[in-house]
Amino acid sequence: MAGRNHYITVEAQRIMERFPEVYGPPPWSIKKTSLAWGFACGEGWYPLIERLSADLADIIREDGLTRFRAQQVKQKLGELRFYARGGNERSAYRIAQAQMEAAKTCEHCGTRPAQKKSLGGWLTTTCDTCAVRLLRSRS
């Protein structure tokens, strides 16, 4: 692993370094990309993001998408958002599949089933166990 970027979790950095064709090579500059902050979502979605990244890397190689770059990976309004440029229909379809999978996967622990819930005014996709834990930690 390259030098540790303290803005990014160790696991997010590992995924990003494993797929430079998707995320670009490190280091990720705060001045150039939102990816300098890593993935702005719970670690329960990291396995899903890693599978998506592997599939996108295959699509990039197979379809010659030399200009493909992920721009931002985050949770917004309880949904996975994976923003990229330089893709094609195959990459867009695979990203949409991952977003549908995330809608049923707990953002916090990765279990299924999960559903979108409002916890203290914040929307998140969570299982019942994590929802209870998160509500307790906020009170």
Beta strands, then each sheet from edge to edge (+ up, - down):
strand 1: 69-76
strand 2: 79-85
strand 3: 115-119
strand 4: 122-126
sheet 1: 1+ 2-
sheet 2: 3+ 4-
end
